[in-house]
Amino acid sequence: MPAVYVLIAVAAVAVAIFALQNPDQVTIRFLAWQIERAPLAAVILISGVAGAIIVSLIGLVQRWRLRSRIRQLEARVRSLEAPRAHD
C-alpha cells in the first residue's frame, strides 16, 4: 500500500510541475458556458482534482455494491448452515 501513496505523490508532483510550467491564459468553452482568460495551470489542476473525485466516487459505489453482495452471501451461508447446527 505505501507504494500506491508514492505513485500518487509522484503523479501529483508531475501534474503540479506541468501546471506551473504552463501559465498561459486560455478560454474554456463547455456547452453554453464560456470562461475567458482562465489560467491554464488552474484548469489543469481543477481537472485533475475533478477526475480524482469522480474516480473515487465510482470506487465507493463499487465497494458499496460488493459489501452488499457479501452481506447477502453471508446471510445465505448462515441460513444454509442453520439446519446442520441442530444435527
C-alpha positions as CSV (number, residue, x, y, z in Angstrom):
1,M,0.0,0.0,0.0
2,P,2.8,2.5,0.7
3,A,3.9,2.1,-3.0
4,V,0.5,3.4,-4.0
5,Y,1.0,6.5,-2.0
6,V,4.4,7.1,-3.5
7,L,2.9,6.8,-7.0
8,I,0.1,9.2,-6.1
9,A,2.6,11.7,-4.8
10,V,4.8,11.4,-7.9
11,A,1.8,11.9,-10.2
12,A,0.7,14.9,-8.1
13,V,4.1,16.5,-8.3
14,A,4.2,15.8,-12.1
15,V,0.8,17.5,-12.6
16,A,1.9,20.4,-10.4
17,I,5.1,20.9,-12.4
18,F,3.3,20.7,-15.7
19,A,0.7,23.2,-14.5
20,L,3.3,25.7,-13.2
21,Q,5.2,25.5,-16.5
22,N,2.1,26.4,-18.5
23,P,0.9,29.7,-17.0
24,D,-0.8,30.9,-20.2
25,Q,-4.4,32.0,-20.2
26,V,-7.0,30.1,-22.1
27,T,-10.6,30.3,-23.0
28,I,-12.8,27.4,-21.7
29,R,-15.9,26.5,-23.5
30,F,-18.5,23.9,-22.5
31,L,-22.0,23.8,-24.0
32,A,-23.3,27.3,-23.4
33,W,-20.7,28.3,-20.8
34,Q,-17.5,30.2,-21.7
35,I,-14.8,31.4,-19.3
36,E,-12.3,33.9,-20.8
37,R,-8.7,34.2,-19.7
38,A,-8.6,31.3,-17.3
39,P,-5.1,30.3,-16.1
40,L,-4.1,27.1,-17.8
41,A,-2.4,25.9,-14.6
42,A,-5.7,26.3,-12.7
43,V,-7.6,24.5,-15.5
44,I,-5.2,21.6,-15.3
45,L,-5.2,21.3,-11.5
46,I,-9.0,21.6,-11.3
47,S,-9.4,19.0,-14.0
48,G,-7.1,16.6,-12.1
49,V,-9.0,17.1,-8.8
50,A,-12.3,16.6,-10.6
51,G,-11.1,13.4,-12.2
52,A,-9.8,12.1,-8.8
53,I,-13.2,12.9,-7.2
54,I,-15.1,11.1,-10.0
55,V,-12.9,8.0,-9.8
56,S,-13.2,8.0,-6.0
57,L,-17.0,8.1,-6.2
58,I,-17.1,5.3,-8.7
59,G,-14.8,3.3,-6.4
60,L,-17.1,4.0,-3.5
61,V,-20.2,2.8,-5.4
62,Q,-18.4,-0.4,-6.4
63,R,-17.3,-1.0,-2.9
64,W,-20.8,-0.4,-1.5
65,R,-22.2,-2.9,-4.0
66,L,-19.6,-5.6,-3.2
67,R,-20.2,-5.2,0.6
68,S,-23.9,-5.5,0.0
69,R,-23.3,-8.7,-2.0
70,I,-21.1,-10.1,0.7
71,R,-23.8,-9.5,3.3
72,Q,-26.3,-11.3,1.1
73,L,-24.0,-14.2,0.7
74,E,-23.1,-14.4,4.4
75,A,-26.8,-14.4,5.2
76,R,-27.3,-17.2,2.7
77,V,-24.5,-19.2,4.2
78,R,-25.9,-18.8,7.7
79,S,-29.3,-19.9,6.5
80,L,-27.8,-23.0,4.9
81,E,-25.7,-23.9,7.9
82,A,-28.6,-23.4,10.4
83,P,-30.2,-26.8,9.9
84,R,-26.9,-28.6,10.3
85,A,-26.3,-27.0,13.7
86,H,-29.3,-28.9,15.1
87,D,-27.9,-32.3,13.9
